């Protein structure tokens, strides 16, 4: 699942530097998340770092981009060029 930033965002700048995939950027009015780069920090951290640091809790899962853990692992591999262990895909599915 990709994350999204809602219009409650106050542009406090704390989320952008925390993203290991550089998926967060300043949009026309508020910060936005590129869903093609967002892995919810899978492969990097246990929890999405932007969600952890957001003072307003305005970074929910994007209902338009529901993705399973295996899909997030494959996206991580594609973005980083690192292989994903098959057992991670198996474990993530159950």
N, CA, C and O atoms as a DFTB+ gen file, in Angstrom:
376 C
 N C O
     1  1       0.839      -1.168       0.000
     2  2       0.000       0.000       0.000
     3  2       0.886       1.232       0.000
     4  3       1.809       1.337       0.807
     5  1       0.623       2.116      -0.854
     6  2       1.333       3.383      -0.835
     7  2       0.639       4.291       0.178
     8  3      -0.553       4.152       0.450
     9  1       1.389       5.193       0.708
    10  2       0.848       6.161       1.643
    11  2       0.501       7.431       0.891
    12  3       0.909       7.618      -0.255
    13  1      -0.252       8.298       1.539
    14  2      -0.595       9.591       0.956
    15  2      -0.573      10.640       2.059
    16  3      -0.698      10.311       3.238
    17  1      -0.415      11.882       1.679
    18  2      -0.438      12.981       2.637
    19  2      -1.726      13.750       2.407
    20  3      -2.025      14.157       1.284
    21  1      -2.489      13.949       3.478
    22  2      -3.783      14.628       3.360
    23  2      -3.597      16.145       3.421
    24  3      -2.510      16.646       3.708
    25  1      -4.676      16.851       3.145
    26  2      -4.603      18.310       3.126
    27  2      -4.487      18.936       4.514
    28  3      -4.455      20.161       4.638
    29  1      -4.423      18.114       5.555
    30  2      -4.138      18.641       6.890
    31  2      -2.654      18.978       7.052
    32  3      -2.258      19.589       8.045
    33  1      -1.840      18.582       6.080
    34  2      -0.401      18.831       6.112
    35  2      -0.116      20.322       6.284
    36  3      -0.736      21.161       5.630
    37  1       0.830      20.643       7.171
    38  2       1.221      22.036       7.413
    39  2       2.613      22.333       6.854
    40  3       3.202      23.363       7.180
    41  1       3.141      21.444       6.019
    42  2       4.464      21.631       5.417
    43  2       5.548      21.850       6.464
    44  3       6.377      22.752       6.337
    45  1       5.533      21.027       7.484
    46  2       6.514      21.184       8.567
    47  2       7.892      20.651       8.186
    48  3       8.864      20.877       8.906
    49  1       7.980      19.958       7.078
    50  2       9.254      19.477       6.531
    51  2       9.885      18.295       7.261
    52  3      11.036      17.966       6.971
    53  1       9.199      17.646       8.185
    54  2       9.841      16.548       8.909
    55  2       9.767      15.217       8.181
    56  3      10.620      14.355       8.395
    57  1       8.770      15.025       7.327
    58  2       8.605      13.725       6.667
    59  2       9.575      13.510       5.507
    60  3      10.116      12.416       5.348
    61  1       9.794      14.526       4.710
    62  2      10.574      14.396       3.472
    63  2      11.963      13.792       3.693
    64  3      12.326      12.858       2.978
    65  1      12.748      14.281       4.642
    66  2      14.084      13.697       4.805
    67  2      14.094      12.286       5.392
    68  3      15.118      11.605       5.336
    69  1      12.980      11.842       5.949
    70  2      12.909      10.512       6.552
    71  2      12.659       9.403       5.538
    72  3      12.872       8.231       5.849
    73  1      12.215       9.744       4.340
    74  2      11.845       8.735       3.351
    75  2      13.074       8.121       2.694
    76  3      13.818       8.824       2.011
    77  1      13.303       6.820       2.886
    78  2      14.483       6.177       2.301
    79  2      14.397       6.015       0.784
    80  3      15.407       5.764       0.126
    81  1      13.192       6.159       0.232
    82  2      13.004       5.995      -1.209
    83  2      12.872       7.328      -1.945
    84  3      12.669       7.354      -3.159
    85  1      12.986       8.412      -1.221
    86  2      12.821       9.751      -1.793
    87  2      11.484       9.881      -2.523
    88  3      11.397      10.474      -3.598
    89  1      10.457       9.316      -1.915
    90  2       9.110       9.347      -2.500
    91  2       8.346      10.610      -2.121
    92  3       7.346      10.937      -2.760
    93  1       8.798      11.323      -1.094
    94  2       8.091      12.507      -0.614
    95  2       8.718      13.755      -1.223
    96  3       9.939      13.910      -1.251
    97  1       7.858      14.633      -1.707
    98  2       8.335      15.873      -2.325
    99  2       7.320      16.983      -2.062
   100  3       6.154      16.715      -1.773
   101  1       7.775      18.227      -2.166
   102  2       6.889      19.361      -1.965
   103  2       6.086      19.588      -3.234
   104  3       6.643      19.901      -4.286
   105  1       4.776      19.428      -3.127
   106  2       3.880      19.643      -4.257
   107  2       3.512      21.111      -4.377
   108  3       4.173      21.975      -3.801
   109  1       2.469      21.387      -5.117
   110  2       2.041      22.766      -5.346
   111  2       1.626      23.469      -4.052
   112  3       1.878      24.661      -3.878
   113  1       0.983      22.715      -3.138
   114  2       0.517      23.333      -1.897
   115  2       1.025      22.629      -0.648
   116  3       1.328      23.279       0.353
   117  1       1.119      21.305      -0.700
   118  2       1.578      20.526       0.455
   119  2       2.541      19.452      -0.027
   120  3       2.732      19.260      -1.227
   121  1       3.136      18.766       0.920
   122  2       3.988      17.634       0.555
   123  2       3.122      16.539      -0.047
   124  3       1.959      16.377       0.323
   125  1       3.696      15.796      -0.968
   126  2       2.999      14.704      -1.627
   127  2       3.912      13.478      -1.638
   128  3       5.116      13.578      -1.405
   129  1       3.313      12.325      -1.913
   130  2       4.061      11.075      -1.981
   131  2       3.880      10.471      -3.359
   132  3       2.757      10.306      -3.836
   133  1       5.001      10.140      -3.997
   134  2       4.959       9.442      -5.283
   135  2       4.656       7.978      -4.976
   136  3       5.509       7.292      -4.413
   137  1       3.471       7.477      -5.326
   138  2       3.103       6.110      -4.969
   139  2       3.971       5.049      -5.649
   140  3       4.059       3.919      -5.170
   141  1       4.608       5.409      -6.759
   142  2       5.482       4.450      -7.435
   143  2       6.800       4.245      -6.697
   144  3       7.518       3.279      -6.956
   145  1       7.116       5.156      -5.778
   146  2       8.350       5.034      -4.992
   147  2       8.094       4.631      -3.542
   148  3       9.024       4.242      -2.836
   149  1       6.855       4.719      -3.098
   150  2       6.528       4.428      -1.694
   151  2       6.417       2.921      -1.470
   152  3       5.619       2.242      -2.116
   153  1       7.227       2.413      -0.548
   154  2       7.153       1.005      -0.148
   155  2       6.718       0.879       1.313
   156  3       6.823      -0.195       1.905
   157  1       6.230       1.977       1.888
   158  2       5.913       2.008       3.321
   159  2       7.132       1.602       4.143
   160  3       7.007       1.026       5.224
   161  1       8.290       1.906       3.621
   162  2       9.588       1.623       4.246
   163  2       9.926       0.135       4.307
   164  3      10.894      -0.246       4.965
   165  1       9.140      -0.717       3.630
   166  2       9.476      -2.146       3.549
   167  2      10.879      -2.271       2.962
   168  3      11.207      -1.641       1.957
   169  1      11.694      -3.090       3.606
   170  2      13.066      -3.276       3.181
   171  2      14.045      -2.353       3.877
   172  3      15.254      -2.583       3.852
   173  1      13.524      -1.315       4.495
   174  2      14.371      -0.339       5.183
   175  2      14.110      -0.319       6.694
   176  3      15.040      -0.387       7.497
   177  1      12.829      -0.224       7.062
   178  2      12.427      -0.087       8.466
   179  2      11.185      -0.931       8.730
   180  3      10.505      -1.357       7.796
   181  1      10.899      -1.167       9.986
   182  2       9.713      -1.928      10.378
   183  2       8.425      -1.135      10.180
   184  3       7.378      -1.715       9.894
   185  1       8.494       0.172      10.328
   186  2       7.326       1.043      10.229
   187  2       7.638       2.190       9.268
   188  3       8.799       2.577       9.133
   189  1       6.628       2.734       8.604
   190  2       6.856       3.900       7.749
   191  2       7.381       5.080       8.570
   192  3       6.733       5.527       9.516
   193  1       8.526       5.561       8.208
   194  2       9.171       6.616       8.980
   195  2       8.424       7.937       8.911
   196  3       8.395       8.676       9.894
   197  1       7.818       8.251       7.767
   198  2       7.074       9.504       7.656
   199  2       5.900       9.519       8.630
   200  3       5.611      10.545       9.246
   201  1       5.231       8.388       8.765
   202  2       4.098       8.275       9.684
   203  2       4.585       8.463      11.120
   204  3       3.914       9.100      11.932
   205  1       5.747       7.911      11.423
   206  2       6.292       8.002      12.777
   207  2       6.598       9.444      13.189
   208  3       6.410       9.807      14.350
   209  1       7.070      10.269      12.245
   210  2       7.496      11.623      12.603
   211  2       6.434      12.694      12.374
   212  3       6.593      13.818      12.849
   213  1       5.369      12.380      11.668
   214  2       4.350      13.389      11.347
   215  2       3.639      13.855      12.619
   216  3       3.032      13.041      13.315
   217  1       3.705      15.149      12.932
   218  2       3.063      15.636      14.162
   219  2       1.540      15.703      14.072
   220  3       0.872      15.829      15.098
   221  1       0.981      15.620      12.866
   222  2      -0.469      15.731      12.703
   223  2      -1.146      14.425      12.323
   224  3      -2.366      14.389      12.162
   225  1      -0.393      13.372      12.180
   226  2      -0.946      12.078      11.763
   227  2      -1.770      12.221      10.487
   228  3      -2.897      11.733      10.402
   229  1      -1.192      12.895       9.501
   230  2      -1.923      13.129       8.246
   231  2      -1.341      12.321       7.085
   232  3      -1.405      12.745       5.931
   233  1      -0.766      11.140       7.403
   234  2      -0.212      10.278       6.362
   235  2      -0.828       8.882       6.474
   236  3      -0.225       7.976       7.051
   237  1      -2.024       8.716       5.922
   238  2      -2.677       7.404       5.938
   239  2      -2.311       6.581       4.703
   240  3      -1.605       7.048       3.809
   241  1      -2.802       5.364       4.676
   242  2      -2.679       4.509       3.492
   243  2      -3.576       5.099       2.406
   244  3      -4.704       5.513       2.672
   245  1      -3.064       5.129       1.195
   246  2      -3.839       5.629       0.061
   247  2      -4.805       4.532      -0.380
   248  3      -4.362       3.487      -0.854
   249  1      -6.117       4.743      -0.235
   250  2      -7.077       3.692      -0.604
   251  2      -7.071       3.372      -2.099
   252  3      -7.592       2.336      -2.512
   253  1      -6.495       4.240      -2.899
   254  2      -6.406       3.998      -4.339
   255  2      -5.211       3.137      -4.709
   256  3      -5.107       2.672      -5.844
   257  1      -4.299       2.920      -3.751
   258  2      -3.073       2.161      -4.038
   259  2      -2.856       1.064      -2.999
   260  3      -1.823       1.044      -2.330
   261  1      -3.794       0.177      -2.861
   262  2      -3.666      -0.930      -1.916
   263  2      -2.704      -1.953      -2.512
   264  3      -2.943      -2.482      -3.597
   265  1      -1.619      -2.226      -1.797
   266  2      -0.598      -3.165      -2.257
   267  2      -0.263      -4.134      -1.126
   268  3      -0.233      -3.748       0.042
   269  1      -0.013      -5.380      -1.477
   270  2       0.337      -6.392      -0.485
   271  2       1.816      -6.270      -0.115
   272  3       2.584      -5.593      -0.798
   273  1       2.201      -6.930       0.966
   274  2       3.613      -6.944       1.372
   275  2       4.511      -7.493       0.264
   276  3       5.566      -6.915       0.004
   277  1       4.127      -8.596      -0.403
   278  2       4.991      -9.072      -1.492
   279  2       5.185      -8.030      -2.592
   280  3       6.281      -7.902      -3.138
   281  1       4.140      -7.295      -2.914
   282  2       4.261      -6.248      -3.937
   283  2       5.206      -5.146      -3.449
   284  3       6.023      -4.638      -4.217
   285  1       5.090      -4.781      -2.169
   286  2       5.989      -3.773      -1.620
   287  2       7.435      -4.255      -1.629
   288  3       8.345      -3.476      -1.916
   289  1       7.658      -5.542      -1.316
   290  2       9.016      -6.099      -1.372
   291  2       9.566      -6.071      -2.793
   292  3      10.737      -5.753      -3.001
   293  1       8.734      -6.398      -3.760
   294  2       9.184      -6.367      -5.153
   295  2       9.473      -4.937      -5.606
   296  3      10.419      -4.699      -6.357
   297  1       8.659      -3.990      -5.150
   298  2       8.909      -2.584      -5.468
   299  2      10.230      -2.133      -4.843
   300  3      11.007      -1.417      -5.475
   301  1      10.482      -2.556      -3.591
   302  2      11.751      -2.259      -2.925
   303  2      12.915      -2.773      -3.762
   304  3      13.890      -2.054      -3.978
   305  1      12.818      -4.022      -4.238
   306  2      13.887      -4.616      -5.043
   307  2      14.098      -3.824      -6.331
   308  3      15.235      -3.591      -6.740
   309  1      13.031      -3.420      -6.953
   310  2      13.120      -2.664      -8.199
   311  2      13.758      -1.291      -7.970
   312  3      14.577      -0.845      -8.774
   313  1      13.388      -0.629      -6.888
   314  2      13.918       0.708      -6.602
   315  2      15.379       0.693      -6.170
   316  3      16.146       1.593      -6.511
   317  1      15.755      -0.334      -5.419
   318  2      17.102      -0.364      -4.850
   319  2      18.085      -1.233      -5.620
   320  3      19.298      -1.097      -5.457
   321  1      17.567      -2.128      -6.460
   322  2      18.446      -3.057      -7.161
   323  2      18.915      -4.201      -6.284
   324  3      19.771      -4.988      -6.689
   325  1      18.360      -4.299      -5.082
   326  2      18.719      -5.384      -4.163
   327  2      17.765      -6.557      -4.350
   328  3      16.569      -6.359      -4.566
   329  1      18.282      -7.761      -4.269
   330  2      17.391      -8.920      -4.392
   331  2      16.537      -9.095      -3.136
   332  3      16.915      -8.683      -2.039
   333  1      15.397      -9.707      -3.329
   334  2      14.500     -10.014      -2.213
   335  2      14.531     -11.519      -2.008
   336  3      14.342     -12.291      -2.948
   337  1      14.770     -11.923      -0.781
   338  2      14.807     -13.344      -0.464
   339  2      13.421     -13.950      -0.672
   340  3      12.429     -13.396      -0.199
   341  1      13.343     -15.079      -1.372
   342  2      12.030     -15.711      -1.616
   343  2      11.239     -15.967      -0.340
   344  3      10.011     -15.883      -0.341
   345  1      11.934     -16.277       0.743
   346  2      11.206     -16.539       1.992
   347  2      10.519     -15.280       2.526
   348  3       9.522     -15.386       3.240
   349  1      11.034     -14.087       2.192
   350  2      10.354     -12.860       2.612
   351  2       9.022     -12.710       1.882
   352  3       8.041     -12.232       2.451
   353  1       9.001     -13.112       0.651
   354  2       7.743     -13.034      -0.104
   355  2       6.751     -14.067       0.429
   356  3       5.551     -13.804       0.506
   357  1       7.262     -15.236       0.794
   358  2       6.395     -16.274       1.347
   359  2       5.865     -15.873       2.706
   360  3       4.666     -15.984       2.962
   361  1       6.754     -15.402       3.595
   362  2       6.351     -14.993       4.944
   363  2       5.378     -13.825       4.869
   364  3       4.396     -13.775       5.611
   365  1       5.651     -12.897       3.981
   366  2       4.812     -11.709       3.886
   367  2       3.401     -12.033       3.427
   368  3       2.474     -11.280       3.727
   369  1       3.217     -13.113       2.723
   370  2       1.883     -13.451       2.223
   371  2       1.003     -14.077       3.291
   372  3      -0.218     -14.095       3.133
   373  1       1.557     -14.574       4.336
   374  2       0.752     -15.281       5.348
   375  2       0.605     -14.500       6.621
   376  3      -0.043     -14.965       7.559
